[in-house]
Amino acid sequence: MLINNSRDSFPFIHLIRLRIPSVLSDLFSIIIPLSNHLFTRFFTMSEFDSRFIRRLVGTKVTTFLEFDALQQPSAVSSSASAASLSAAPLGASPPRISPLAASPSAVSLATDSAAAATLNTATSTTAPSISLSGSPPLEIGCSWIITKKLSENAVHLTQKDADMGCGPPMAVGKFLCYLEEDPTRIAFMRIYYQIPITGTEDADLATLAQQIQPPQVCGELEAFRLLMSQGCSSVPRFYGYCEKQQGEHDLVPGGFVKYVVWEKVPGEPLTAEFFWSLDLGTREDIRVHFRAAFEEMLRCGVKPDMSRISKIIYDQSTGNVRISGFRRGWPIRDKLEWSDTRYVEYRLAKPHDDRDWPSNPQKWKY
């Protein structure tokens, strides 16, 4: 895998550099290569890790949503839910509902109904079932066919890293997929796959079994759940989640495999080159839409993990802007306010070189 070592990969370093005196610039000539080295160490994919990721193209994965059937107009089967999902207009936003109500489920995505739904996770071993009074929520399954690998990387950890609580090592792949019942319904799927601790790749089953951990919270899932529960229209819709155990012939038998599926919205990720090639009026329109989307997301209590322009999905035909990038995202505890420095972080504005650039946005290039 090629590692992007451009300044785009480390926007926070670029921002810090603008804040400090030039006499410290030599220090960053050391820090940046070091950060690139650490990124390469922990996030490159080895041939060993790639074995599972590569063989996923062409396979089928079933993910699940849960919602309260008693709050729906009628009980719906899992096959009907998939049909509803396939009928939903591409790129349509979830209905605007009150903060106390949850987001539309896979069943209600095709309508403008404001019926409340509660998103939860479900394991692959749980069969879809109809909810009766006092029983658990209805679980709706949708099957997805994986068509293309978009990216892959891995978090490699030594035994010392694991003992320090750095979390389990894992391979992570992002894929394109489509709904089995409707090939025109395209979505993204991210797969988290536990891999052995460095140095134990060829260990016996007893050694690998010691690396199995209890189920852990998936930050990306929690971020999507919170956003969907408040009807956030500034992000792609969440389509489902599944967690399974690896088989006896996989890399860590009994280890986790997690699947997260979300909407592929109309538009393309922005690039700095494309954005700055646009006229001033169009750039300003994108900034206005970006701020509105970002503020809605903050009100829902979520912030993306990375400030990259590529996480802004821009539909040139409509001017719509969506924000993505929740792989390492988490619900935020403290309330965050909008700051115009977000424009600089996402490369939608260019600051001047003064140390006090955050205080003088009127000097920025827009």
Short mmCIF file of the C-alpha atoms (twelve columns), coordinates in Angstrom:
data_MODEL
# 
_entry.id   MODEL 
# 
loop_
_atom_site.group_PDB 
_atom_site.id 
_atom_site.type_symbol 
_atom_site.label_atom_id 
_atom_site.label_alt_id 
_atom_site.label_comp_id 
_atom_site.label_asym_id 
_atom_site.label_seq_id 
_atom_site.Cartn_x 
_atom_site.Cartn_y 
_atom_site.Cartn_z 
_atom_site.pdbx_PDB_model_num 
ATOM 1   C CA . MET A 1   0.000   0.000   0.000   1 
ATOM 2   C CA . LEU A 2   1.265   3.443   -0.838  1 
ATOM 3   C CA . ILE A 3   1.421   5.842   2.079   1 
ATOM 4   C CA . ASN A 4   0.491   9.443   1.400   1 
ATOM 5   C CA . ASN A 5   3.200   11.492  3.060   1 
ATOM 6   C CA . SER A 6   1.965   14.837  1.792   1 
ATOM 7   C CA . ARG A 7   0.969   17.629  4.121   1 
ATOM 8   C CA . ASP A 8   -2.638  16.590  3.436   1 
ATOM 9   C CA . SER A 9   -2.040  13.545  5.636   1 
ATOM 10  C CA . PHE A 10  -1.062  15.691  8.606   1 
ATOM 11  C CA . PRO A 11  -3.099  18.917  8.478   1 
ATOM 12  C CA . PHE A 12  -2.715  19.407  12.210  1 
ATOM 13  C CA . ILE A 13  1.046   19.700  11.781  1 
ATOM 14  C CA . HIS A 14  0.536   22.331  9.093   1 
ATOM 15  C CA . LEU A 15  -1.677  24.335  11.448  1 
ATOM 16  C CA . ILE A 16  0.787   24.132  14.319  1 
ATOM 17  C CA . ARG A 17  3.618   25.270  12.100  1 
ATOM 18  C CA . LEU A 18  1.702   28.421  11.263  1 
ATOM 19  C CA . ARG A 19  1.313   29.201  14.950  1 
ATOM 20  C CA . ILE A 20  4.942   28.979  16.032  1 
ATOM 21  C CA . PRO A 21  7.998   31.166  15.421  1 
ATOM 22  C CA . SER A 22  10.103  30.310  12.414  1 
ATOM 23  C CA . VAL A 23  13.045  29.425  14.675  1 
ATOM 24  C CA . LEU A 24  11.223  26.202  15.538  1 
ATOM 25  C CA . SER A 25  10.746  25.108  11.953  1 
ATOM 26  C CA . ASP A 26  13.846  22.912  12.167  1 
ATOM 27  C CA . LEU A 27  12.132  20.941  14.902  1 
ATOM 28  C CA . PHE A 28  9.307   20.050  12.523  1 
ATOM 29  C CA . SER A 29  11.790  18.856  9.936   1 
ATOM 30  C CA . ILE A 30  12.402  16.074  12.463  1 
ATOM 31  C CA . ILE A 31  8.842   15.619  13.721  1 
ATOM 32  C CA . ILE A 32  7.201   15.216  10.309  1 
ATOM 33  C CA . PRO A 33  9.505   12.405  9.082   1 
ATOM 34  C CA . LEU A 34  9.118   10.737  12.481  1 
ATOM 35  C CA . SER A 35  5.326   10.916  12.294  1 
ATOM 36  C CA . ASN A 36  5.475   9.477   8.784   1 
ATOM 37  C CA . HIS A 37  7.651   6.632   10.088  1 
ATOM 38  C CA . LEU A 38  5.185   5.862   12.875  1 
ATOM 39  C CA . PHE A 39  2.273   5.982   10.420  1 
ATOM 40  C CA . THR A 40  4.098   3.544   8.149   1 
ATOM 41  C CA . ARG A 41  4.922   1.232   11.049  1 
ATOM 42  C CA . PHE A 42  1.405   0.952   12.405  1 
ATOM 43  C CA . PHE A 43  -0.784  1.347   9.326   1 
ATOM 44  C CA . THR A 44  0.857   -0.481  6.410   1 
ATOM 45  C CA . MET A 45  -0.671  -3.705  5.152   1 
ATOM 46  C CA . SER A 46  1.543   -6.771  4.884   1 
ATOM 47  C CA . GLU A 47  1.036   -9.646  2.459   1 
ATOM 48  C CA . PHE A 48  -0.012  -11.742 5.454   1 
ATOM 49  C CA . ASP A 49  -2.756  -9.292  6.450   1 
ATOM 50  C CA . SER A 50  -4.021  -8.919  2.886   1 
ATOM 51  C CA . ARG A 51  -5.040  -12.560 2.530   1 
ATOM 52  C CA . PHE A 52  -8.431  -12.041 4.118   1 
ATOM 53  C CA . ILE A 53  -9.084  -8.602  2.617   1 
ATOM 54  C CA . ARG A 54  -8.416  -9.685  -0.970  1 
ATOM 55  C CA . ARG A 55  -10.715 -12.681 -0.947  1 
ATOM 56  C CA . LEU A 56  -13.750 -10.659 0.136   1 
ATOM 57  C CA . VAL A 57  -14.560 -9.239  -3.311  1 
ATOM 58  C CA . GLY A 58  -17.554 -11.135 -4.699  1 
ATOM 59  C CA . THR A 59  -18.750 -12.379 -1.307  1 
ATOM 60  C CA . LYS A 60  -22.022 -11.571 0.468   1 
ATOM 61  C CA . VAL A 61  -22.387 -9.940  3.884   1 
ATOM 62  C CA . THR A 62  -25.631 -9.471  5.813   1 
ATOM 63  C CA . THR A 63  -25.871 -6.513  8.176   1 
ATOM 64  C CA . PHE A 64  -28.623 -5.615  10.612  1 
ATOM 65  C CA . LEU A 65  -30.597 -2.679  11.951  1 
ATOM 66  C CA . GLU A 66  -32.949 -2.791  14.901  1 
ATOM 67  C CA . PHE A 67  -36.016 -0.629  15.382  1 
ATOM 68  C CA . ASP A 68  -39.187 -0.692  17.429  1 
ATOM 69  C CA . ALA A 69  -41.820 -2.417  15.300  1 
ATOM 70  C CA . LEU A 70  -44.571 -1.056  17.545  1 
ATOM 71  C CA . GLN A 71  -43.775 2.433   16.289  1 
ATOM 72  C CA . GLN A 72  -44.018 1.381   12.642  1 
ATOM 73  C CA . PRO A 73  -47.315 1.444   10.716  1 
ATOM 74  C CA . SER A 74  -47.083 -2.309  10.165  1 
ATOM 75  C CA . ALA A 75  -44.783 -5.224  10.776  1 
ATOM 76  C CA . VAL A 76  -42.306 -5.658  7.927   1 
ATOM 77  C CA . SER A 77  -40.286 -8.685  6.912   1 
ATOM 78  C CA . SER A 78  -36.553 -8.561  6.291   1 
ATOM 79  C CA . SER A 79  -37.108 -9.022  2.541   1 
ATOM 80  C CA . ALA A 80  -39.549 -6.128  2.516   1 
ATOM 81  C CA . SER A 81  -37.007 -3.971  4.290   1 
ATOM 82  C CA . ALA A 82  -34.496 -4.588  1.550   1 
ATOM 83  C CA . ALA A 83  -37.101 -3.646  -1.041  1 
ATOM 84  C CA . SER A 84  -37.827 -0.414  0.799   1 
ATOM 85  C CA . LEU A 85  -34.148 0.350   0.944   1 
ATOM 86  C CA . SER A 86  -33.739 -0.212  -2.770  1 
ATOM 87  C CA . ALA A 87  -36.672 2.093   -3.465  1 
ATOM 88  C CA . ALA A 88  -35.240 5.015   -1.529  1 
ATOM 89  C CA . PRO A 89  -34.147 7.902   -3.772  1 
ATOM 90  C CA . LEU A 90  -30.387 8.008   -4.198  1 
ATOM 91  C CA . GLY A 91  -28.864 10.614  -1.943  1 
ATOM 92  C CA . ALA A 92  -32.149 11.442  -0.215  1 
ATOM 93  C CA . SER A 93  -31.758 12.818  3.267   1 
ATOM 94  C CA . PRO A 94  -33.417 11.184  6.250   1 
ATOM 95  C CA . PRO A 95  -36.619 12.932  7.331   1 
ATOM 96  C CA . ARG A 96  -36.273 15.818  9.743   1 
ATOM 97  C CA . ILE A 97  -37.424 14.563  13.121  1 
ATOM 98  C CA . SER A 98  -37.244 15.810  16.658  1 
ATOM 99  C CA . PRO A 99  -34.080 15.137  18.693  1 
ATOM 100 C CA . LEU A 100 -36.026 12.764  20.924  1 
ATOM 101 C CA . ALA A 101 -36.992 10.554  18.009  1 
ATOM 102 C CA . ALA A 102 -34.527 8.273   16.297  1 
ATOM 103 C CA . SER A 103 -33.627 8.089   12.648  1 
ATOM 104 C CA . PRO A 104 -35.437 6.167   9.927   1 
ATOM 105 C CA . SER A 105 -34.430 2.553   9.774   1 
ATOM 106 C CA . ALA A 106 -33.630 0.580   6.653   1 
ATOM 107 C CA . VAL A 107 -37.350 -0.019  6.364   1 
ATOM 108 C CA . SER A 108 -38.427 3.617   6.426   1 
ATOM 109 C CA . LEU A 109 -35.656 5.080   4.272   1 
ATOM 110 C CA . ALA A 110 -37.909 4.980   1.248   1 
ATOM 111 C CA . THR A 111 -40.567 7.231   2.753   1 
ATOM 112 C CA . ASP A 112 -40.903 10.674  4.268   1 
ATOM 113 C CA . SER A 113 -42.406 9.183   7.382   1 
ATOM 114 C CA . ALA A 114 -41.155 10.603  10.654  1 
ATOM 115 C CA . ALA A 115 -41.782 7.347   12.501  1 
ATOM 116 C CA . ALA A 116 -39.312 6.984   15.332  1 
ATOM 117 C CA . ALA A 117 -36.729 4.214   15.212  1 
ATOM 118 C CA . THR A 118 -34.022 3.118   17.585  1 
ATOM 119 C CA . LEU A 119 -30.774 1.954   16.005  1 
ATOM 120 C CA . ASN A 120 -28.901 -0.821  17.753  1 
ATOM 121 C CA . THR A 121 -26.375 -3.437  16.749  1 
ATOM 122 C CA . ALA A 122 -27.121 -7.062  16.051  1 
ATOM 123 C CA . THR A 123 -24.762 -9.973  15.678  1 
ATOM 124 C CA . SER A 124 -24.721 -12.234 12.660  1 
ATOM 125 C CA . THR A 125 -26.046 -15.072 14.765  1 
ATOM 126 C CA . THR A 126 -29.276 -13.219 15.521  1 
ATOM 127 C CA . ALA A 127 -32.107 -14.005 13.133  1 
ATOM 128 C CA . PRO A 128 -34.528 -11.273 12.017  1 
ATOM 129 C CA . SER A 129 -37.716 -11.445 14.049  1 
ATOM 130 C CA . ILE A 130 -40.948 -9.547  14.587  1 
ATOM 131 C CA . SER A 131 -41.261 -7.551  17.788  1 
ATOM 132 C CA . LEU A 132 -44.324 -8.016  19.990  1 
ATOM 133 C CA . SER A 133 -45.361 -6.003  23.008  1 
ATOM 134 C CA . GLY A 134 -42.638 -6.150  25.642  1 
ATOM 135 C CA . SER A 135 -40.225 -8.015  23.379  1 
ATOM 136 C CA . PRO A 136 -36.953 -6.799  21.820  1 
ATOM 137 C CA . PRO A 137 -37.060 -4.512  18.759  1 
ATOM 138 C CA . LEU A 138 -37.533 -5.849  15.253  1 
ATOM 139 C CA . GLU A 139 -34.260 -6.748  13.562  1 
ATOM 140 C CA . ILE A 140 -33.989 -6.079  9.850   1 
ATOM 141 C CA . GLY A 141 -31.275 -7.688  7.754   1 
ATOM 142 C CA . CYS A 142 -29.958 -6.524  4.385   1 
ATOM 143 C CA . SER A 143 -27.529 -8.535  2.264   1 
ATOM 144 C CA . TRP A 144 -24.727 -6.791  0.388   1 
ATOM 145 C CA . ILE A 145 -22.496 -8.063  -2.417  1 
ATOM 146 C CA . ILE A 146 -18.921 -6.747  -2.239  1 
ATOM 147 C CA . THR A 147 -17.726 -5.601  -5.669  1 
ATOM 148 C CA . LYS A 148 -14.475 -3.682  -5.254  1 
ATOM 149 C CA . LYS A 149 -11.736 -3.049  -2.713  1 
ATOM 150 C CA . LEU A 150 -11.077 0.678   -2.348  1 
ATOM 151 C CA . SER A 151 -8.408  0.749   0.347   1 
ATOM 152 C CA . GLU A 152 -6.686  -1.409  2.918   1 
ATOM 153 C CA . ASN A 153 -4.379  -0.815  5.845   1 
ATOM 154 C CA . ALA A 154 -3.503  -2.440  9.119   1 
ATOM 155 C CA . VAL A 155 -2.784  -1.544  12.718  1 
ATOM 156 C CA . HIS A 156 0.208   -3.655  13.754  1 
ATOM 157 C CA . LEU A 157 0.878   -4.086  17.464  1 
ATOM 158 C CA . THR A 158 3.547   -5.907  19.417  1 
ATOM 159 C CA . GLN A 159 2.807   -7.774  22.621  1 
ATOM 160 C CA . LYS A 160 4.114   -4.756  24.529  1 
ATOM 161 C CA . ASP A 161 1.718   -2.478  22.642  1 
ATOM 162 C CA . ALA A 162 -1.173  -4.800  23.465  1 
ATOM 163 C CA . ASP A 163 -0.171  -4.980  27.136  1 
ATOM 164 C CA . MET A 164 -0.191  -1.178  27.260  1 
ATOM 165 C CA . GLY A 165 -3.832  -1.157  26.190  1 
ATOM 166 C CA . CYS A 166 -3.342  0.026   22.609  1 
ATOM 167 C CA . GLY A 167 -6.165  -2.225  21.507  1 
ATOM 168 C CA . PRO A 168 -6.172  -5.329  19.325  1 
ATOM 169 C CA . PRO A 169 -4.208  -5.289  16.049  1 
ATOM 170 C CA . MET A 170 -6.469  -5.280  13.020  1 
ATOM 171 C CA . ALA A 171 -6.653  -5.026  9.255   1 
ATOM 172 C CA . VAL A 172 -9.153  -2.514  7.894   1 
ATOM 173 C CA . GLY A 173 -10.575 -2.538  4.381   1 
ATOM 174 C CA . LYS A 174 -13.017 -0.227  2.621   1 
ATOM 175 C CA . PHE A 175 -15.155 -1.653  -0.184  1 
ATOM 176 C CA . LEU A 176 -17.880 -0.818  -2.642  1 
ATOM 177 C CA . CYS A 177 -20.951 -3.041  -2.418  1 
ATOM 178 C CA . TYR A 178 -24.538 -3.197  -3.616  1 
ATOM 179 C CA . LEU A 179 -27.815 -4.363  -2.143  1 
ATOM 180 C CA . GLU A 180 -28.451 -7.955  -3.234  1 
ATOM 181 C CA . GLU A 181 -32.092 -7.240  -4.100  1 
ATOM 182 C CA . ASP A 182 -31.210 -4.108  -6.094  1 
ATOM 183 C CA . PRO A 183 -27.787 -3.817  -7.778  1 
ATOM 184 C CA . THR A 184 -28.411 -0.098  -8.391  1 
ATOM 185 C CA . ARG A 185 -28.268 0.553   -4.642  1 
ATOM 186 C CA . ILE A 186 -24.566 1.235   -4.085  1 
ATOM 187 C CA . ALA A 187 -23.009 1.601   -0.638  1 
ATOM 188 C CA . PHE A 188 -19.671 1.623   1.141   1 
ATOM 189 C CA . MET A 189 -18.628 -1.130  3.532   1 
ATOM 190 C CA . ARG A 190 -15.805 -0.990  6.049   1 
ATOM 191 C CA . ILE A 191 -14.493 -4.231  7.523   1 
ATOM 192 C CA . TYR A 192 -12.448 -4.482  10.711  1 
ATOM 193 C CA . TYR A 193 -10.617 -7.811  10.912  1 
ATOM 194 C CA . GLN A 194 -8.508  -8.840  13.909  1 
ATOM 195 C CA . ILE A 195 -4.971  -9.946  13.019  1 
ATOM 196 C CA . PRO A 196 -2.328  -11.675 15.162  1 
ATOM 197 C CA . ILE A 197 0.034   -9.741  17.393  1 
ATOM 198 C CA . THR A 198 3.309   -9.117  15.585  1 
ATOM 199 C CA . GLY A 199 5.526   -12.195 15.835  1 
ATOM 200 C CA . THR A 200 2.671   -14.654 16.420  1 
ATOM 201 C CA . GLU A 201 1.462   -14.993 12.821  1 
ATOM 202 C CA . ASP A 202 2.451   -18.679 12.732  1 
ATOM 203 C CA . ALA A 203 1.633   -19.477 16.356  1 
ATOM 204 C CA . ASP A 204 -0.488  -22.446 17.396  1 
ATOM 205 C CA . LEU A 205 -4.196  -22.154 18.107  1 
ATOM 206 C CA . ALA A 206 -3.688  -22.029 21.868  1 
ATOM 207 C CA . THR A 207 -1.457  -18.957 21.551  1 
ATOM 208 C CA . LEU A 208 -3.809  -17.221 19.147  1 
ATOM 209 C CA . ALA A 209 -6.782  -18.017 21.373  1 
ATOM 210 C CA . GLN A 210 -5.202  -15.906 24.120  1 
ATOM 211 C CA . GLN A 211 -5.546  -12.870 21.861  1 
ATOM 212 C CA . ILE A 212 -9.339  -13.119 21.660  1 
ATOM 213 C CA . GLN A 213 -10.956 -10.200 23.472  1 
ATOM 214 C CA . PRO A 214 -14.499 -9.477  24.637  1 
ATOM 215 C CA . PRO A 215 -16.605 -7.461  22.170  1 
ATOM 216 C CA . GLN A 216 -15.549 -3.815  22.116  1 
ATOM 217 C CA . VAL A 217 -17.423 -0.680  21.166  1 
ATOM 218 C CA . CYS A 218 -16.986 0.340   17.522  1 
ATOM 219 C CA . GLY A 219 -16.461 4.113   17.434  1 
ATOM 220 C CA . GLU A 220 -17.656 4.430   13.847  1 
ATOM 221 C CA . LEU A 221 -20.860 2.597   14.699  1 
ATOM 222 C CA . GLU A 222 -21.516 4.777   17.757  1 
ATOM 223 C CA . ALA A 223 -20.953 7.951   15.729  1 
ATOM 224 C CA . PHE A 224 -23.390 6.810   13.029  1 
ATOM 225 C CA . ARG A 225 -25.988 5.754   15.586  1 
ATOM 226 C CA . LEU A 226 -25.912 9.133   17.289  1 
ATOM 227 C CA . LEU A 227 -26.114 11.017  13.993  1 
ATOM 228 C CA . MET A 228 -28.972 8.903   12.667  1 
ATOM 229 C CA . SER A 229 -30.880 9.036   15.944  1 
ATOM 230 C CA . GLN A 230 -31.134 12.806  15.478  1 
ATOM 231 C CA . GLY A 231 -31.955 12.714  11.787  1 
ATOM 232 C CA . CYS A 232 -28.690 14.339  10.703  1 
ATOM 233 C CA . SER A 233 -28.890 15.111  6.980   1 
ATOM 234 C CA . SER A 234 -25.280 16.307  6.664   1 
ATOM 235 C CA . VAL A 235 -23.759 12.833  6.596   1 
ATOM 236 C CA . PRO A 236 -24.353 9.623   4.621   1 
ATOM 237 C CA . ARG A 237 -27.075 7.384   6.031   1 
ATOM 238 C CA . PHE A 238 -26.122 4.378   8.121   1 
ATOM 239 C CA . TYR A 239 -27.324 1.128   6.544   1 
ATOM 240 C CA . GLY A 240 -26.281 -1.585  8.985   1 
ATOM 241 C CA . TYR A 241 -23.737 -3.354  11.159  1 
ATOM 242 C CA . CYS A 242 -22.673 -6.906  11.851  1 
ATOM 243 C CA . GLU A 243 -20.053 -8.516  14.068  1 
ATOM 244 C CA . LYS A 244 -18.903 -12.123 13.685  1 
ATOM 245 C CA . GLN A 245 -16.203 -14.433 14.989  1 
ATOM 246 C CA . GLN A 246 -13.452 -15.689 12.717  1 
ATOM 247 C CA . GLY A 247 -13.476 -19.349 11.743  1 
ATOM 248 C CA . GLU A 248 -10.892 -21.925 12.700  1 
ATOM 249 C CA . HIS A 249 -8.931  -21.390 9.469   1 
ATOM 250 C CA . ASP A 250 -8.822  -17.590 9.725   1 
ATOM 251 C CA . LEU A 251 -5.925  -15.534 11.083  1 
ATOM 252 C CA . VAL A 252 -7.197  -15.351 14.687  1 
ATOM 253 C CA . PRO A 253 -9.770  -18.124 15.193  1 
ATOM 254 C CA . GLY A 254 -12.495 -16.689 17.419  1 
ATOM 255 C CA . GLY A 255 -11.275 -13.131 16.797  1 
ATOM 256 C CA . PHE A 256 -13.602 -10.392 15.613  1 
ATOM 257 C CA . VAL A 257 -14.762 -9.334  12.166  1 
ATOM 258 C CA . LYS A 258 -16.889 -6.167  12.112  1 
ATOM 259 C CA . TYR A 259 -18.857 -4.806  9.161   1 
ATOM 260 C CA . VAL A 260 -20.216 -1.250  8.836   1 
ATOM 261 C CA . VAL A 261 -22.273 -0.192  5.794   1 
ATOM 262 C CA . TRP A 262 -23.283 3.343   4.868   1 
ATOM 263 C CA . GLU A 263 -24.759 5.238   1.940   1 
ATOM 264 C CA . LYS A 264 -22.740 6.273   -1.097  1 
ATOM 265 C CA . VAL A 265 -24.149 9.756   -1.579  1 
ATOM 266 C CA . PRO A 266 -24.164 11.551  -4.951  1 
ATOM 267 C CA . GLY A 267 -21.041 13.571  -5.618  1 
ATOM 268 C CA . GLU A 268 -17.299 13.147  -5.324  1 
ATOM 269 C CA . PRO A 269 -14.734 13.855  -2.594  1 
ATOM 270 C CA . LEU A 270 -13.281 17.333  -2.960  1 
ATOM 271 C CA . THR A 271 -9.621  17.875  -3.750  1 
ATOM 272 C CA . ALA A 272 -7.691  21.071  -3.140  1 
ATOM 273 C CA . GLU A 273 -6.796  21.284  -6.817  1 
ATOM 274 C CA . PHE A 274 -10.423 21.059  -7.932  1 
ATOM 275 C CA . PHE A 275 -11.719 23.416  -5.240  1 
ATOM 276 C CA . TRP A 276 -9.223  26.186  -6.005  1 
ATOM 277 C CA . SER A 277 -9.869  25.849  -9.729  1 
ATOM 278 C CA . LEU A 278 -13.479 26.951  -9.178  1 
ATOM 279 C CA . ASP A 279 -14.597 30.568  -9.361  1 
ATOM 280 C CA . LEU A 280 -14.897 32.641  -6.188  1 
ATOM 281 C CA . GLY A 281 -18.694 32.436  -6.078  1 
ATOM 282 C CA . THR A 282 -18.729 28.644  -6.268  1 
ATOM 283 C CA . ARG A 283 -16.027 28.350  -3.612  1 
ATOM 284 C CA . GLU A 284 -18.029 30.598  -1.298  1 
ATOM 285 C CA . ASP A 285 -21.157 28.522  -1.893  1 
ATOM 286 C CA . ILE A 286 -19.248 25.363  -0.934  1 
ATOM 287 C CA . ARG A 287 -17.980 27.035  2.244   1 
ATOM 288 C CA . VAL A 288 -21.511 28.102  3.187   1 
ATOM 289 C CA . HIS A 289 -22.850 24.571  2.691   1 
ATOM 290 C CA . PHE A 290 -19.866 23.066  4.499   1 
ATOM 291 C CA . ARG A 291 -20.369 25.267  7.554   1 
ATOM 292 C CA . ALA A 292 -24.081 24.449  7.719   1 
ATOM 293 C CA . ALA A 293 -23.317 20.727  7.473   1 
ATOM 294 C CA . PHE A 294 -20.530 20.873  10.050  1 
ATOM 295 C CA . GLU A 295 -22.618 22.835  12.547  1 
ATOM 296 C CA . GLU A 296 -25.492 20.371  12.224  1 
ATOM 297 C CA . MET A 297 -23.075 17.527  12.876  1 
ATOM 298 C CA . LEU A 298 -21.675 19.260  15.972  1 
ATOM 299 C CA . ARG A 299 -25.195 19.822  17.297  1 
ATOM 300 C CA . CYS A 300 -25.696 16.069  17.033  1 
ATOM 301 C CA . GLY A 301 -22.618 15.545  19.217  1 
ATOM 302 C CA . VAL A 302 -20.219 14.060  16.656  1 
ATOM 303 C CA . LYS A 303 -17.014 15.273  15.037  1 
ATOM 304 C CA . PRO A 304 -15.099 13.532  12.212  1 
ATOM 305 C CA . ASP A 305 -11.762 11.999  13.076  1 
ATOM 306 C CA . MET A 306 -9.736  13.667  10.316  1 
ATOM 307 C CA . SER A 307 -9.874  17.207  8.921   1 
ATOM 308 C CA . ARG A 308 -9.289  16.475  5.248   1 
ATOM 309 C CA . ILE A 309 -10.795 18.120  2.215   1 
ATOM 310 C CA . SER A 310 -11.384 14.637  0.792   1 
ATOM 311 C CA . LYS A 311 -13.943 14.074  3.574   1 
ATOM 312 C CA . ILE A 312 -16.168 16.729  1.991   1 
ATOM 313 C CA . ILE A 313 -18.459 15.089  -0.577  1 
ATOM 314 C CA . TYR A 314 -19.567 17.689  -3.111  1 
ATOM 315 C CA . ASP A 315 -22.376 17.166  -5.612  1 
ATOM 316 C CA . GLN A 316 -21.594 19.653  -8.365  1 
ATOM 317 C CA . SER A 317 -24.995 19.225  -10.026 1 
ATOM 318 C CA . THR A 318 -26.931 20.323  -6.929  1 
ATOM 319 C CA . GLY A 319 -24.346 22.111  -4.789  1 
ATOM 320 C CA . ASN A 320 -25.053 19.747  -1.885  1 
ATOM 321 C CA . VAL A 321 -22.286 19.020  0.612   1 
ATOM 322 C CA . ARG A 322 -22.026 15.997  2.919   1 
ATOM 323 C CA . ILE A 323 -19.302 15.211  5.442   1 
ATOM 324 C CA . SER A 324 -17.785 11.755  5.873   1 
ATOM 325 C CA . GLY A 325 -14.877 10.231  7.753   1 
ATOM 326 C CA . PHE A 326 -16.012 8.512   10.961  1 
ATOM 327 C CA . ARG A 327 -13.678 5.536   11.043  1 
ATOM 328 C CA . ARG A 328 -11.964 6.869   14.150  1 
ATOM 329 C CA . GLY A 329 -14.783 9.211   15.058  1 
ATOM 330 C CA . TRP A 330 -16.476 9.215   18.435  1 
ATOM 331 C CA . PRO A 331 -19.353 11.078  20.028  1 
ATOM 332 C CA . ILE A 332 -17.949 14.232  21.643  1 
ATOM 333 C CA . ARG A 333 -18.435 14.848  25.355  1 
ATOM 334 C CA . ASP A 334 -17.980 18.597  25.399  1 
ATOM 335 C CA . LYS A 335 -19.974 20.971  23.242  1 
ATOM 336 C CA . LEU A 336 -17.920 22.278  20.330  1 
ATOM 337 C CA . GLU A 337 -18.573 25.602  18.644  1 
ATOM 338 C CA . TRP A 338 -17.957 26.534  15.048  1 
ATOM 339 C CA . SER A 339 -14.695 28.327  14.261  1 
ATOM 340 C CA . ASP A 340 -13.652 29.772  10.911  1 
ATOM 341 C CA . THR A 341 -10.340 27.964  11.344  1 
ATOM 342 C CA . ARG A 342 -12.273 24.897  10.128  1 
ATOM 343 C CA . TYR A 343 -12.007 26.388  6.652   1 
ATOM 344 C CA . VAL A 344 -8.220  26.290  6.918   1 
ATOM 345 C CA . GLU A 345 -8.189  22.789  8.405   1 
ATOM 346 C CA . TYR A 346 -10.191 21.515  5.451   1 
ATOM 347 C CA . ARG A 347 -8.195  23.615  2.945   1 
ATOM 348 C CA . LEU A 348 -11.190 25.723  1.968   1 
ATOM 349 C CA . ALA A 349 -9.217  28.857  2.866   1 
ATOM 350 C CA . LYS A 350 -5.540  29.789  2.843   1 
ATOM 351 C CA . PRO A 351 -4.203  31.697  5.867   1 
ATOM 352 C CA . HIS A 352 -1.495  34.323  5.728   1 
ATOM 353 C CA . ASP A 353 1.904   33.525  7.223   1 
ATOM 354 C CA . ASP A 354 1.621   35.661  10.361  1 
ATOM 355 C CA . ARG A 355 1.683   33.898  13.694  1 
ATOM 356 C CA . ASP A 356 -1.682  35.418  14.603  1 
ATOM 357 C CA . TRP A 357 -3.427  34.152  11.468  1 
ATOM 358 C CA . PRO A 358 -6.376  32.619  13.400  1 
ATOM 359 C CA . SER A 359 -7.295  36.087  14.691  1 
ATOM 360 C CA . ASN A 360 -7.269  37.718  11.264  1 
ATOM 361 C CA . PRO A 361 -9.498  35.733  8.906   1 
ATOM 362 C CA . GLN A 362 -9.996  38.869  6.815   1 
ATOM 363 C CA . LYS A 363 -6.425  38.362  5.558   1 
ATOM 364 C CA . TRP A 364 -7.049  34.813  4.402   1 
ATOM 365 C CA . LYS A 365 -7.401  33.872  0.773   1 
ATOM 366 C CA . TYR A 366 -10.889 32.668  -0.048  1 
# 
